[in-house]
Amino acid sequence: MVDGDEVHRLLVRSDCVSPVVAEMWQSHIQKSEVIPNDLVQSTLEALLNAPVVTYLVSVEGKRALEDLYPSLIAVMAAQDAILALGGADLFGERICTRLDEIAQKAFPSHIAAQILAPIDGGPNAPGLEVLRLCVLLLTRCAGGARQLTSGAVLALAGGDMTTAVALCLAVIRNPGSPEIPELQVRCWQILYHYSTPHGATEFERFSGHSTNDVPIQERLGDHIQHLHRMASALVQFDAVTIACSCSEDAKQRATTLVWVLRLIHNLSASENFWASGQLMARNITVHWPRFGFKLLAPHLRRLLTMSEGQSQSALTSQRELRRDLRTVGWLLHHSPGLRPSAKAMVSELAMRAARGAQHAPATLAVVIGAVANAAALEDSNSPLSRCLMDVDEVRKAAVREIFPSEVRRLWVIGRSWQVVEDLGYWPHEEEQEDDEVAKAARRMEEDWLAISQLHSGFPYDSTGEVDDWYENWDACGWNDQGADKSDWFTYEEVSGPECLWGPETDENQGQNLQQQAFNGPLGALSVASPIVPMSPPLGSPMSVTALACSVPPDYRCNIDGRLCMSPVRTPQGILYDKDSISSWLTWNKVCPLTGEPLTSADLLVDNDVALWALEVLSHAWEPRLGSLTQCLPLSLPAGEKTPLQQRRRRRKSS
């Protein structure tokens, strides 16, 4: 419902119409009267030709736009309020044309970097608010949320992945007033699309990098790195917190949670996705009371109840339940710190699935994999272990037949294998060997046959030429030099004297932190900074994603690896982002790394980290440098120390 007082306030702030016109809008809305077409047209015409908009689209080059943002945001917010009442059919095309110009001029590279800036950056960055309003106007002009595409969001974000993620989350946080129906869910769908291989290719195409001739193993490695960068962006801009907030609406809770879990699944469902999976799992652990207890547990219980029977709806619920349980299982696989929190939830689901004879063996196999990864089966005398042991032999045999194929979708942690076998859910070695050899041969033949159908020149023959072709790689021009798996999937930290952010530490401070043994609930974060994406052409500016990837560990929160927007330290000197550690301390009273007692009063604000990050970001696009290129790394002069390093020296000397 549109608020007449709010429309009046927005029109007055825009300074594009007279107070009399603003009062006319207020009166029509409060009396629930039909808005005259001439009033709509004259108001939108005035807003389209606002002085700030005319100046912005006509100015050439990169200029400081901070002074223009308040007026521009006021005009665009007024346009959004008017379009919610009508006029999209008459002015939609003109508004969309202006949006392209506004997005390019109002969000240049030196402004885009501000979304990473501590204190006033992130969702509070004025440039990001302009892009959010662009999405709202585009959606209203296009005819609804379903018309919003991932390509449109990517174009508004300038092709940058971090900016696109931040933009989607900003729209989810504030989907307009009045709210555009289904816009929040649509933005979650777009984020899910960005996590797919097709979405990753879309980013590469936008940046002008061709991937047609790239070997498949390099493509796999690039996709893993893309997911690592995307997980870092989701953590940086509080995706889990936003998911918890927008799921409070009962009408869209189920749909929102489905797409959120699919997004998390794409980021974690492989042993090769350990970096992105660990970042998401640790961030979810911090918000477990809201995300796990209030959202995830009721969702899984509902699916388990609906999956009983053999009806079509029950079969659909079974597939959805198994997919979501695999997602939970992979998060538990990547992050041991999540296991104590999730153990009660997955144990309850496993006991219900074991006691309910109507649940399919495949569902029971997935649940057992989840509880195994939660380390919930180690106590042989626990109610869960006894419940699983009491399952009849017919169901156990059915699970044993399914479990080998299931573990290819969800890797079970090594410490639980013997327990699963002792409970009778893993086939004995003798029968497993015979079955697996036959199944492997059959799967290979099916795979080669499928490939031969896609590629007419593929040398498949049922007489066995597949094996000859497969073994003779040289005949196909295959070069396996450097094709070892350990070379495909590597993570490197962007650090050293050439780092954009300056020297990371002095006197091996960072190395000492990594070498310490942390016995806290979460333990040390073992994920390095993401790899910087493909370098832009010489002379072009560095993207926000590249800037975010180059943040060294000294500026990152030790919980989830985000760039600290409000940095604080514990008495032991461990750096955290204030929002992350505050969420953790609401239900834990110990340091997540060390396990020592910790309260909010013990945290010390570290302004040195925030000020140094602001200094780097403010100089990253300094006009005297033109554009920051790969050949112009911004680092400290030799021998000069950061404020943080200077303080460490003073602390050591004292």
PLY file of the C-alpha trace (Angstrom):
ply
format ascii 1.0
element vertex 654
property float x
property float y
property float z
element edge 653
property int vertex1
property int vertex2
end_header
0.00 0.00 0.00
1.41 3.40 -1.01
1.69 5.93 1.80
0.56 9.41 0.78
2.78 11.13 3.34
5.81 9.18 2.08
5.13 10.18 -1.55
4.75 13.80 -0.45
8.06 13.65 1.42
9.89 12.09 -1.56
8.52 14.65 -4.04
9.49 17.54 -1.79
12.99 16.11 -1.32
13.41 15.70 -5.10
12.96 19.46 -5.54
11.51 18.83 -9.02
7.86 19.69 -8.46
6.14 22.49 -6.59
4.76 21.96 -3.07
1.25 22.28 -4.55
1.84 19.26 -6.82
3.24 17.26 -3.90
0.16 18.08 -1.84
-2.11 17.01 -4.73
-0.42 13.59 -4.75
-0.79 13.31 -1.00
-4.47 14.18 -1.14
-5.32 11.74 -3.97
-3.54 8.84 -2.24
-5.03 9.47 1.19
-8.53 9.65 -0.29
-7.90 6.50 -2.41
-8.77 8.43 -5.53
-7.65 7.58 -9.06
-4.56 9.57 -9.96
-5.22 11.76 -13.05
-3.08 10.82 -16.05
-1.98 14.39 -16.66
-0.67 14.60 -13.08
1.28 11.35 -13.51
2.74 12.46 -16.84
3.73 15.96 -15.70
5.36 14.62 -12.52
7.34 11.90 -14.29
8.39 14.39 -16.99
9.71 16.73 -14.30
11.60 13.93 -12.57
13.11 12.66 -15.83
14.42 16.15 -16.63
15.66 16.88 -13.13
18.79 19.07 -13.17
20.89 16.47 -11.38
19.96 13.80 -13.93
20.58 16.08 -16.90
23.97 17.10 -15.53
24.98 13.53 -14.70
24.25 12.07 -18.14
25.91 14.99 -19.95
29.14 15.23 -17.95
32.19 13.57 -19.44
34.94 11.70 -17.60
35.22 10.53 -14.03
34.32 13.13 -11.44
33.73 13.15 -7.72
30.01 12.42 -7.43
29.58 12.44 -3.66
27.83 15.82 -3.70
25.36 14.66 -6.36
24.25 11.47 -4.63
21.65 12.92 -2.20
19.81 14.75 -4.97
20.06 11.83 -7.40
18.79 9.33 -4.82
15.90 11.64 -3.92
14.85 11.98 -7.59
15.08 8.24 -8.27
13.18 7.36 -5.07
10.40 9.73 -6.11
10.29 8.13 -9.57
9.96 4.70 -7.97
7.06 5.84 -5.80
5.22 7.38 -8.77
5.78 4.33 -11.01
4.27 2.15 -8.30
1.03 4.08 -8.90
1.17 4.19 -12.71
2.91 5.60 -15.74
5.23 2.70 -16.53
3.50 2.06 -19.85
4.05 5.65 -21.02
7.50 6.39 -19.65
9.03 2.91 -19.30
11.19 3.07 -22.43
12.54 6.54 -21.69
13.28 5.64 -18.07
15.12 2.45 -19.04
17.26 4.40 -21.52
18.19 6.87 -18.80
18.97 4.04 -16.36
21.81 2.75 -18.55
23.37 6.22 -18.62
22.88 6.77 -14.89
24.39 3.41 -13.95
27.50 4.07 -16.05
28.03 7.65 -14.88
26.95 7.31 -11.23
28.93 4.14 -10.48
32.41 4.52 -12.00
35.32 2.49 -10.75
36.49 4.92 -8.07
32.98 4.97 -6.60
32.49 1.20 -6.93
35.45 0.59 -4.62
33.53 2.34 -1.83
31.25 -0.66 -1.32
34.24 -2.32 0.37
35.09 0.68 2.52
34.81 0.24 6.30
32.38 2.33 8.39
30.29 3.92 5.60
30.70 1.26 2.91
28.84 -1.95 2.16
25.05 -1.57 2.01
25.38 2.07 3.12
27.45 3.10 0.10
25.50 5.78 -1.83
26.61 4.39 -5.19
25.10 1.02 -4.32
21.84 2.75 -3.34
21.71 4.35 -6.79
22.09 0.93 -8.42
19.39 -0.51 -6.15
16.97 2.18 -7.26
17.93 1.44 -10.88
16.88 -2.19 -10.35
13.56 -1.12 -8.82
12.80 1.29 -11.68
13.80 -1.28 -14.29
11.60 -3.93 -12.67
8.56 -1.65 -12.50
9.01 -0.55 -16.11
9.53 -4.13 -17.33
6.27 -5.32 -15.79
7.27 -7.23 -12.66
9.98 -9.20 -10.91
9.81 -12.12 -13.34
11.06 -9.85 -16.12
14.26 -9.02 -14.23
17.16 -11.01 -15.69
20.62 -11.90 -14.44
22.09 -10.16 -17.48
20.31 -6.89 -16.62
21.66 -6.95 -13.07
25.12 -7.81 -14.36
25.00 -4.92 -16.82
24.02 -2.47 -14.07
26.91 -3.81 -11.99
29.37 -3.18 -14.81
30.06 -6.90 -15.23
31.66 -7.18 -11.79
30.72 -10.23 -9.72
31.17 -8.67 -6.26
29.11 -5.62 -7.25
26.37 -7.84 -8.73
26.17 -9.89 -5.51
26.09 -6.74 -3.38
23.38 -5.27 -5.63
21.15 -8.36 -5.42
21.47 -8.46 -1.64
20.75 -4.72 -1.38
17.53 -5.23 -3.36
16.57 -8.20 -1.17
17.16 -6.08 1.92
14.95 -3.28 0.59
12.68 -4.38 -2.30
10.97 -1.01 -2.68
8.13 0.90 -1.08
5.60 -0.39 -1.86
7.40 -3.69 -2.18
7.54 -5.24 -5.63
5.93 -8.70 -5.40
8.32 -11.67 -5.73
11.35 -9.40 -6.21
13.23 -10.86 -3.25
12.76 -14.42 -4.48
13.78 -13.36 -7.99
17.04 -11.91 -6.69
17.81 -15.17 -4.86
17.20 -16.99 -8.14
19.65 -14.66 -9.88
22.28 -15.32 -7.20
21.69 -19.05 -7.66
22.21 -18.62 -11.41
25.50 -16.80 -10.79
26.72 -19.86 -8.81
26.19 -22.22 -11.76
28.81 -22.89 -14.48
26.62 -21.04 -16.96
26.53 -18.03 -14.65
30.32 -18.10 -14.28
30.66 -18.14 -18.07
28.34 -15.13 -18.26
30.76 -13.11 -16.12
33.69 -14.15 -18.30
31.86 -13.22 -21.49
31.02 -9.82 -20.06
34.69 -9.20 -19.27
35.66 -10.08 -22.83
37.57 -13.28 -22.04
36.96 -16.13 -24.48
36.69 -19.62 -22.98
36.08 -21.62 -26.15
39.57 -23.12 -26.36
40.23 -23.56 -22.64
40.89 -27.21 -21.57
38.19 -28.75 -19.40
40.45 -29.13 -16.37
41.23 -25.40 -16.46
37.54 -24.63 -16.78
36.87 -26.72 -13.68
39.60 -24.90 -11.79
38.25 -21.52 -12.91
34.77 -22.45 -11.73
36.07 -23.45 -8.29
37.85 -20.13 -7.99
34.69 -18.33 -9.15
32.73 -20.03 -6.35
35.41 -19.05 -3.84
35.10 -15.41 -4.87
31.32 -15.57 -4.82
31.23 -17.12 -1.34
33.53 -14.34 -0.13
31.16 -11.74 -1.59
28.09 -13.39 -0.02
29.82 -13.43 3.36
31.05 -9.85 2.93
27.53 -8.53 2.37
25.71 -10.63 5.01
23.76 -13.00 2.76
22.88 -15.38 5.62
21.62 -12.54 7.82
19.52 -11.18 4.95
18.13 -14.66 4.25
17.04 -14.94 7.88
15.38 -11.51 7.76
13.46 -11.94 4.51
12.34 -15.46 5.56
10.43 -13.99 8.47
7.56 -13.38 6.04
5.57 -16.62 6.23
4.19 -16.19 2.70
7.57 -16.43 0.99
9.59 -18.30 3.63
9.47 -21.70 1.93
10.29 -20.37 -1.55
13.10 -18.18 -0.26
14.66 -21.02 1.72
14.53 -23.35 -1.28
16.60 -20.97 -3.41
18.96 -20.07 -0.57
19.70 -23.76 0.02
20.19 -24.37 -3.71
22.67 -21.50 -3.77
24.55 -22.92 -0.77
24.47 -26.36 -2.39
26.21 -25.04 -5.51
28.88 -23.45 -3.31
29.63 -26.51 -1.18
28.53 -29.79 -2.83
31.95 -31.17 -3.79
35.15 -32.08 -2.05
36.82 -29.53 -4.38
34.58 -26.71 -3.11
36.20 -26.78 0.32
37.12 -23.06 0.28
33.67 -21.71 -0.61
32.01 -24.43 1.49
34.04 -23.62 4.57
33.37 -19.88 4.30
29.62 -20.45 4.03
29.59 -23.09 6.79
31.46 -20.88 9.26
29.20 -17.94 8.49
26.12 -20.14 8.99
27.56 -21.40 12.29
27.69 -17.83 13.60
23.99 -17.36 12.77
22.90 -20.90 13.66
20.17 -19.94 16.19
18.37 -17.92 13.50
19.25 -19.90 10.39
19.50 -23.44 11.77
16.94 -23.59 14.57
14.30 -21.19 13.22
14.51 -21.83 9.46
16.39 -24.95 8.45
15.17 -27.39 11.11
11.42 -26.67 10.60
11.95 -26.82 6.83
13.58 -30.27 6.98
10.98 -31.58 9.46
8.20 -30.47 7.12
9.82 -32.19 4.15
10.36 -35.38 6.14
6.69 -35.46 7.13
5.53 -34.79 3.56
7.84 -37.47 2.11
5.96 -40.38 3.70
4.17 -42.54 1.15
4.44 -43.07 -2.58
2.26 -40.27 -3.95
3.64 -37.83 -6.48
3.87 -35.04 -3.89
5.64 -37.43 -1.48
8.20 -38.38 -4.13
8.83 -34.70 -4.87
9.31 -34.00 -1.17
11.73 -36.94 -0.91
13.91 -35.56 -3.69
13.89 -32.08 -2.16
14.66 -33.49 1.29
17.59 -35.53 0.01
19.03 -32.53 -1.83
18.81 -30.28 1.23
20.24 -32.97 3.50
23.17 -33.37 1.14
23.70 -29.61 1.38
23.80 -29.85 5.17
26.09 -32.89 4.93
28.57 -31.05 2.72
28.63 -28.05 5.07
29.38 -30.43 7.94
32.06 -32.09 5.81
33.83 -28.76 5.14
33.54 -27.21 8.62
34.03 -29.23 11.83
32.94 -26.17 13.80
29.37 -26.58 12.55
29.06 -30.20 13.70
28.25 -29.62 17.41
25.52 -27.11 16.48
23.86 -29.28 13.81
24.22 -32.62 15.58
20.88 -32.41 17.41
18.96 -31.48 14.26
20.33 -34.23 12.00
20.09 -36.81 14.82
16.39 -36.07 15.22
15.81 -36.44 11.47
17.76 -39.70 11.36
15.77 -41.23 14.23
12.49 -40.24 12.61
13.58 -41.67 9.25
14.77 -44.92 10.87
11.56 -45.43 12.83
9.27 -44.59 9.93
8.97 -47.66 7.70
7.38 -45.55 4.94
10.56 -43.55 4.31
12.50 -44.66 1.23
15.89 -46.38 1.68
17.49 -43.57 -0.35
16.25 -41.03 2.20
17.63 -43.09 5.08
20.99 -43.38 3.28
21.26 -39.60 2.89
20.29 -39.01 6.53
22.93 -41.49 7.68
25.52 -39.63 5.60
24.51 -36.34 7.24
24.69 -37.69 10.81
28.00 -39.37 9.99
29.44 -36.01 8.90
28.06 -34.44 12.08
30.10 -37.01 14.08
26.85 -38.06 15.77
27.49 -41.82 15.50
30.65 -42.07 17.59
28.81 -43.02 20.79
27.64 -46.60 20.22
25.29 -46.41 23.23
23.50 -43.22 22.19
19.77 -43.35 21.37
20.60 -42.60 17.73
23.04 -45.50 17.40
20.62 -47.91 19.04
17.78 -46.70 16.82
19.83 -47.25 13.66
21.00 -50.64 14.90
17.40 -51.77 15.45
16.37 -51.16 11.83
15.25 -54.44 10.24
17.68 -56.27 7.98
15.56 -55.81 4.85
15.81 -52.01 5.06
19.51 -52.22 5.92
20.13 -54.35 2.83
18.30 -51.79 0.69
20.41 -48.97 2.20
23.61 -50.98 1.66
22.76 -51.22 -2.02
22.24 -47.47 -2.30
24.95 -46.17 0.02
27.96 -46.64 -2.34
26.31 -44.46 -4.98
25.20 -41.96 -2.34
28.72 -41.34 -1.05
29.68 -40.15 -4.52
27.21 -37.31 -3.99
28.09 -36.70 -0.33
31.53 -37.59 0.95
31.43 -39.06 4.45
34.24 -38.00 6.78
36.83 -40.71 7.38
36.32 -41.00 11.12
32.72 -42.22 10.59
33.31 -44.96 8.01
33.94 -47.75 10.48
30.90 -46.75 12.53
28.64 -46.83 9.47
29.96 -50.27 8.58
29.52 -51.56 12.14
25.89 -50.42 12.09
25.32 -52.55 8.98
24.78 -49.81 6.39
27.92 -50.35 4.30
28.42 -53.48 2.15
31.13 -55.94 3.12
34.33 -55.70 1.12
33.81 -58.98 -0.78
30.38 -58.18 -2.16
31.30 -54.55 -2.63
34.25 -55.41 -4.87
32.17 -57.58 -7.20
29.32 -55.11 -7.38
31.53 -52.07 -7.84
33.57 -53.60 -10.66
30.43 -54.50 -12.58
28.80 -51.12 -11.92
31.95 -49.22 -12.86
32.22 -51.08 -16.16
28.56 -50.49 -16.90
28.78 -46.78 -16.03
31.85 -46.32 -18.24
30.15 -47.96 -21.20
27.04 -45.82 -20.69
29.18 -42.67 -20.50
31.07 -43.42 -23.71
27.84 -44.26 -25.49
26.29 -40.97 -24.41
29.35 -39.05 -25.60
29.32 -40.86 -28.93
25.72 -39.78 -29.46
26.69 -36.15 -28.83
29.81 -36.31 -31.02
29.36 -38.25 -34.25
33.11 -38.69 -34.76
33.68 -40.30 -31.38
35.34 -43.73 -31.89
32.91 -45.83 -29.86
32.39 -49.49 -30.64
30.77 -52.10 -28.43
33.57 -54.54 -29.28
35.95 -52.77 -26.94
37.50 -49.94 -28.93
36.54 -47.61 -26.11
39.28 -49.04 -23.93
41.89 -48.73 -26.72
40.93 -45.13 -27.42
40.81 -44.30 -23.72
44.28 -45.71 -23.06
45.96 -44.21 -26.14
45.84 -40.53 -25.20
48.71 -39.65 -27.55
46.61 -40.56 -30.59
44.14 -37.84 -29.60
46.74 -35.15 -29.03
46.31 -35.26 -25.27
49.12 -33.71 -23.26
49.01 -34.78 -19.63
52.00 -32.71 -18.61
50.97 -30.68 -15.60
47.50 -32.22 -15.61
47.79 -33.58 -12.09
44.75 -32.78 -9.97
46.88 -31.03 -7.38
47.85 -28.52 -10.07
44.31 -27.83 -11.21
42.84 -26.78 -7.92
45.19 -24.44 -6.09
44.57 -21.42 -3.92
47.16 -18.71 -3.61
47.24 -15.71 -1.35
47.76 -12.33 -2.93
50.47 -10.99 -0.67
54.03 -9.83 -0.50
55.69 -6.48 -1.21
53.76 -6.05 -4.49
50.39 -6.37 -2.77
47.97 -3.51 -3.35
47.26 -3.33 0.37
50.90 -3.00 1.35
53.01 -5.48 3.35
50.79 -7.85 5.28
52.77 -8.20 8.49
56.14 -7.59 9.98
58.44 -10.12 11.60
56.32 -13.11 10.53
53.31 -11.91 12.53
50.84 -13.54 10.10
52.80 -16.77 9.91
52.83 -17.02 13.68
49.05 -16.64 13.73
48.61 -19.41 11.19
50.98 -21.73 13.03
49.25 -21.39 16.39
47.07 -24.27 17.51
43.54 -22.99 18.06
41.30 -25.30 20.04
38.17 -23.15 20.05
34.74 -24.13 18.70
35.53 -22.94 15.17
39.30 -23.19 15.08
41.50 -21.24 12.70
40.20 -20.26 9.27
42.20 -22.40 6.84
41.04 -20.63 3.66
43.37 -18.21 1.90
42.28 -15.08 0.07
40.54 -15.84 -3.25
42.60 -15.78 -6.42
42.31 -12.50 -8.30
40.21 -13.06 -11.44
41.55 -12.69 -14.96
43.60 -9.54 -15.32
41.89 -6.70 -17.22
43.51 -5.24 -20.31
46.44 -2.95 -19.66
45.26 0.51 -18.70
41.78 -0.52 -17.59
40.80 -0.15 -13.94
40.89 -2.98 -11.42
37.47 -4.43 -10.66
35.89 -4.47 -7.22
36.24 -8.26 -7.23
39.98 -8.02 -7.88
40.30 -5.41 -5.15
38.40 -7.60 -2.69
40.49 -10.65 -3.55
43.71 -8.75 -2.89
42.81 -8.07 0.76
45.51 -9.78 2.88
44.65 -11.78 6.01
45.60 -8.88 8.30
42.39 -7.10 7.25
40.08 -10.12 7.26
37.81 -11.42 10.01
39.13 -14.67 11.47
35.63 -16.17 11.52
34.52 -16.00 7.90
37.28 -14.17 6.03
35.38 -10.97 5.26
37.09 -7.58 5.03
36.42 -6.09 8.47
33.98 -3.21 8.17
34.10 -2.57 11.95
37.34 -4.22 13.10
37.71 -5.25 16.75
40.31 -7.35 18.57
40.22 -9.71 21.49
42.67 -9.32 24.38
44.78 -11.98 22.63
45.00 -9.77 19.50
42.72 -11.82 17.22
40.93 -9.67 14.65
37.17 -10.00 14.08
34.48 -8.04 12.31
32.22 -6.56 14.96
28.99 -7.84 13.40
30.32 -11.39 13.09
31.73 -11.68 16.59
28.68 -9.96 18.10
26.38 -12.51 16.45
28.60 -15.29 17.78
28.62 -13.89 21.33
24.83 -13.75 21.49
24.82 -17.50 22.05
28.46 -18.32 22.83
30.58 -16.74 25.53
33.99 -17.94 24.33
36.40 -16.90 21.61
35.59 -18.96 18.49
39.29 -19.55 17.77
40.88 -20.07 21.18
37.92 -21.18 23.29
38.86 -18.74 26.05
36.05 -16.80 27.83
35.06 -13.70 25.87
32.36 -11.04 26.15
31.49 -7.98 24.11
33.05 -5.77 26.76
36.42 -7.44 26.15
36.54 -6.38 22.48
38.81 -3.48 21.56
38.09 -1.31 18.52
41.01 -1.39 16.08
40.79 1.88 14.20
44.19 1.32 12.62
42.85 -1.47 10.41
39.80 0.56 9.37
41.80 3.74 8.69
44.44 1.90 6.69
41.78 0.13 4.61
40.08 3.47 3.95
43.42 4.97 2.96
44.09 2.19 0.45
40.59 2.36 -1.03
40.64 6.15 -1.29
43.96 6.08 -3.16
43.13 3.06 -5.30
41.42 5.26 -7.91
43.20 8.54 -7.19
42.95 10.92 -10.19
46.70 11.44 -10.28
47.11 7.74 -11.04
44.51 7.80 -13.77
43.40 4.19 -13.41
44.94 1.57 -11.23
46.46 -1.04 -13.51
48.27 -4.26 -13.04
51.59 -2.53 -13.64
50.92 0.16 -10.99
50.57 -1.69 -7.67
49.83 0.72 -4.84
52.09 -0.29 -1.97
53.97 1.44 0.81
57.40 2.88 0.13
60.25 0.62 1.18
60.71 0.61 4.93
57.45 2.43 5.73
55.07 0.69 8.14
51.29 0.68 8.30
49.64 2.17 11.42
48.81 -1.37 12.47
52.44 -2.47 12.14
53.66 0.62 13.99
51.33 -0.15 16.86
52.55 -3.74 16.96
56.13 -2.52 17.22
55.18 -0.21 20.09
53.35 -3.06 21.82
56.34 -5.39 21.44
58.83 -2.77 22.66
56.70 -2.07 25.73
0 1
1 2
2 3
3 4
4 5
5 6
6 7
7 8
8 9
9 10
10 11
11 12
12 13
13 14
14 15
15 16
16 17
17 18
18 19
19 20
20 21
21 22
22 23
23 24
24 25
25 26
26 27
27 28
28 29
29 30
30 31
31 32
32 33
33 34
34 35
35 36
36 37
37 38
38 39
39 40
40 41
41 42
42 43
43 44
44 45
45 46
46 47
47 48
48 49
49 50
50 51
51 52
52 53
53 54
54 55
55 56
56 57
57 58
58 59
59 60
60 61
61 62
62 63
63 64
64 65
65 66
66 67
67 68
68 69
69 70
70 71
71 72
72 73
73 74
74 75
75 76
76 77
77 78
78 79
79 80
80 81
81 82
82 83
83 84
84 85
85 86
86 87
87 88
88 89
89 90
90 91
91 92
92 93
93 94
94 95
95 96
96 97
97 98
98 99
99 100
100 101
101 102
102 103
103 104
104 105
105 106
106 107
107 108
108 109
109 110
110 111
111 112
112 113
113 114
114 115
115 116
116 117
117 118
118 119
119 120
120 121
121 122
122 123
123 124
124 125
125 126
126 127
127 128
128 129
129 130
130 131
131 132
132 133
133 134
134 135
135 136
136 137
137 138
138 139
139 140
140 141
141 142
142 143
143 144
144 145
145 146
146 147
147 148
148 149
149 150
150 151
151 152
152 153
153 154
154 155
155 156
156 157
157 158
158 159
159 160
160 161
161 162
162 163
163 164
164 165
165 166
166 167
167 168
168 169
169 170
170 171
171 172
172 173
173 174
174 175
175 176
176 177
177 178
178 179
179 180
180 181
181 182
182 183
183 184
184 185
185 186
186 187
187 188
188 189
189 190
190 191
191 192
192 193
193 194
194 195
195 196
196 197
197 198
198 199
199 200
200 201
201 202
202 203
203 204
204 205
205 206
206 207
207 208
208 209
209 210
210 211
211 212
212 213
213 214
214 215
215 216
216 217
217 218
218 219
219 220
220 221
221 222
222 223
223 224
224 225
225 226
226 227
227 228
228 229
229 230
230 231
231 232
232 233
233 234
234 235
235 236
236 237
237 238
238 239
239 240
240 241
241 242
242 243
243 244
244 245
245 246
246 247
247 248
248 249
249 250
250 251
251 252
252 253
253 254
254 255
255 256
256 257
257 258
258 259
259 260
260 261
261 262
262 263
263 264
264 265
265 266
266 267
267 268
268 269
269 270
270 271
271 272
272 273
273 274
274 275
275 276
276 277
277 278
278 279
279 280
280 281
281 282
282 283
283 284
284 285
285 286
286 287
287 288
288 289
289 290
290 291
291 292
292 293
293 294
294 295
295 296
296 297
297 298
298 299
299 300
300 301
301 302
302 303
303 304
304 305
305 306
306 307
307 308
308 309
309 310
310 311
311 312
312 313
313 314
314 315
315 316
316 317
317 318
318 319
319 320
320 321
321 322
322 323
323 324
324 325
325 326
326 327
327 328
328 329
329 330
330 331
331 332
332 333
333 334
334 335
335 336
336 337
337 338
338 339
339 340
340 341
341 342
342 343
343 344
344 345
345 346
346 347
347 348
348 349
349 350
350 351
351 352
352 353
353 354
354 355
355 356
356 357
357 358
358 359
359 360
360 361
361 362
362 363
363 364
364 365
365 366
366 367
367 368
368 369
369 370
370 371
371 372
372 373
373 374
374 375
375 376
376 377
377 378
378 379
379 380
380 381
381 382
382 383
383 384
384 385
385 386
386 387
387 388
388 389
389 390
390 391
391 392
392 393
393 394
394 395
395 396
396 397
397 398
398 399
399 400
400 401
401 402
402 403
403 404
404 405
405 406
406 407
407 408
408 409
409 410
410 411
411 412
412 413
413 414
414 415
415 416
416 417
417 418
418 419
419 420
420 421
421 422
422 423
423 424
424 425
425 426
426 427
427 428
428 429
429 430
430 431
431 432
432 433
433 434
434 435
435 436
436 437
437 438
438 439
439 440
440 441
441 442
442 443
443 444
444 445
445 446
446 447
447 448
448 449
449 450
450 451
451 452
452 453
453 454
454 455
455 456
456 457
457 458
458 459
459 460
460 461
461 462
462 463
463 464
464 465
465 466
466 467
467 468
468 469
469 470
470 471
471 472
472 473
473 474
474 475
475 476
476 477
477 478
478 479
479 480
480 481
481 482
482 483
483 484
484 485
485 486
486 487
487 488
488 489
489 490
490 491
491 492
492 493
493 494
494 495
495 496
496 497
497 498
498 499
499 500
500 501
501 502
502 503
503 504
504 505
505 506
506 507
507 508
508 509
509 510
510 511
511 512
512 513
513 514
514 515
515 516
516 517
517 518
518 519
519 520
520 521
521 522
522 523
523 524
524 525
525 526
526 527
527 528
528 529
529 530
530 531
531 532
532 533
533 534
534 535
535 536
536 537
537 538
538 539
539 540
540 541
541 542
542 543
543 544
544 545
545 546
546 547
547 548
548 549
549 550
550 551
551 552
552 553
553 554
554 555
555 556
556 557
557 558
558 559
559 560
560 561
561 562
562 563
563 564
564 565
565 566
566 567
567 568
568 569
569 570
570 571
571 572
572 573
573 574
574 575
575 576
576 577
577 578
578 579
579 580
580 581
581 582
582 583
583 584
584 585
585 586
586 587
587 588
588 589
589 590
590 591
591 592
592 593
593 594
594 595
595 596
596 597
597 598
598 599
599 600
600 601
601 602
602 603
603 604
604 605
605 606
606 607
607 608
608 609
609 610
610 611
611 612
612 613
613 614
614 615
615 616
616 617
617 618
618 619
619 620
620 621
621 622
622 623
623 624
624 625
625 626
626 627
627 628
628 629
629 630
630 631
631 632
632 633
633 634
634 635
635 636
636 637
637 638
638 639
639 640
640 641
641 642
642 643
643 644
644 645
645 646
646 647
647 648
648 649
649 650
650 651
651 652
652 653
